[in-house]
Amino acid sequence: MRKNQIGSGLGIFLIVTGSGHFLFPEPLDEIVPPVLPFDPRFWTYASGVAELLVGLLLLMPIRKYLFGINLKLAGARSAFVLFLIVYPANIYMAIDWLDRPFSEAWVAWARLPLQFGLFYWSLSIAKKIRTQIGKNA
């Protein structure tokens, strides 16, 4: 894999899912935990913006810096933090969907362990980026 392609898959994934927050916000509004302040749509749009920005950072060239910060590495680390922040919405969804048909409830519960794959993906990208930066520094 070319060094500039590191993280591109996750970047594209986040841009697609982030776009979904604006194209189809209603289903995402439903999984916003009611304990959060403001209207659920605020959180749907805010998380969509975050996904789009992080996705764009992951598509940056590996040698692109801003104020001494490697943008691609910042994207990988931000992706990990983003996945941590939205995890409670997945937990809320799983609990809230217990009374739904099994096929829907199962999907909600299956998302919980899959999120750990996203944690790993973002951390492994950050590690690869750090390795590439170190090799050519």
C-alpha positions in Angstrom: 0.0 0.0 0.0 1.3 3.4 -0.9 1.9 5.6 2.1 -0.7 8.3 1.0 -3.4 5.6 0.8 -3.0 4.7 4.5 -6.4 5.5 6.1 -8.2 6.2 2.8 -10.7 3.4 3.3 -11.7 4.7 6.7 -11.8 8.2 5.3 -14.2 7.2 2.6 -16.3 5.2 5.0 -16.6 8.3 7.3 -17.5 10.6 4.4 -20.2 8.2 3.3 -21.6 7.7 6.8 -21.3 11.4 7.6 -23.2 12.3 4.4 -25.9 10.0 5.6 -26.5 12.2 8.6 -27.7 14.9 6.3 -29.4 12.8 3.7 -31.3 10.5 6.1 -31.3 12.2 9.6 -34.5 10.8 11.0 -33.2 7.3 11.9 -30.1 8.8 13.5 -32.2 11.3 15.5 -34.0 8.2 17.1 -30.8 6.8 18.6 -29.6 10.0 20.2 -29.8 9.4 24.0 -32.5 11.6 25.5 -30.2 12.7 28.3 -28.3 14.9 25.9 -29.3 18.6 25.8 -30.7 20.2 22.6 -32.8 18.7 19.9 -31.6 15.2 18.6 -31.2 16.7 15.1 -28.4 19.0 16.5 -26.5 15.9 17.5 -27.2 14.1 14.3 -25.8 17.0 12.3 -22.9 17.6 14.7 -21.8 14.0 14.5 -22.2 14.1 10.7 -20.0 17.2 10.4 -17.4 15.4 12.7 -17.4 12.3 10.5 -17.0 14.4 7.3 -14.1 16.4 8.8 -12.3 13.3 10.1 -12.9 11.5 6.8 -11.3 14.5 5.0 -8.3 14.5 7.3 -7.7 10.8 6.6 -7.6 11.5 2.9 -4.9 14.1 3.3 -1.4 13.4 2.0 0.8 11.8 4.7 3.3 14.7 4.5 0.6 17.4 5.1 1.1 19.4 8.3 -0.8 22.3 9.9 0.9 24.1 12.9 3.3 21.2 13.2 0.4 18.6 13.4 0.3 15.8 10.8 -3.2 16.0 9.4 -3.6 12.3 8.5 -2.4 11.2 11.9 -4.8 13.8 13.5 -7.6 12.2 11.5 -6.8 8.7 12.6 -6.7 9.7 16.3 -9.8 11.8 15.9 -11.6 8.8 14.3 -10.8 6.8 17.4 -12.1 9.6 19.7 -15.2 10.0 17.5 -16.0 6.3 17.7 -15.7 6.4 21.5 -18.0 9.4 21.7 -20.7 7.9 19.6 -20.6 4.5 21.3 -23.2 5.5 24.0 -25.7 6.1 21.2 -25.1 2.5 20.1 -25.7 1.3 23.6 -28.8 3.4 23.9 -30.1 2.0 20.6 -29.5 -1.6 21.7 -31.4 -1.0 24.9 -34.2 1.0 23.3 -34.8 -1.5 20.6 -35.3 -4.5 22.9 -39.0 -4.4 22.3 -38.7 -4.3 18.5 -38.8 -7.4 16.3 -35.8 -9.7 16.7 -34.3 -8.8 13.3 -34.1 -5.1 14.3 -33.0 -5.8 17.9 -30.3 -8.1 16.7 -28.9 -5.5 14.4 -28.8 -3.0 17.3 -26.9 -5.4 19.5 -24.6 -6.6 16.7 -23.4 -3.0 16.3 -21.9 -3.0 19.7 -19.0 -5.4 19.1 -18.6 -4.2 15.6 -17.7 -0.8 17.0 -14.6 -2.4 18.5 -13.5 -3.2 15.0 -13.7 0.6 14.2 -11.6 1.3 17.3 -9.0 -1.1 16.1 -9.1 0.1 12.5 -8.4 3.7 13.6 -5.7 2.8 16.0 -3.9 0.6 13.5 -4.0 3.4 10.9 -2.5 5.8 13.4 0.3 3.3 14.1 1.0 2.9 10.4 1.1 6.7 9.9 3.5 7.1 12.8 5.7 4.4 11.3 5.7 6.1 7.9 6.4 9.6 9.4 9.3 8.1 11.4 10.8 6.3 8.5 11.1 9.5 6.4 11.6 12.1 9.1 
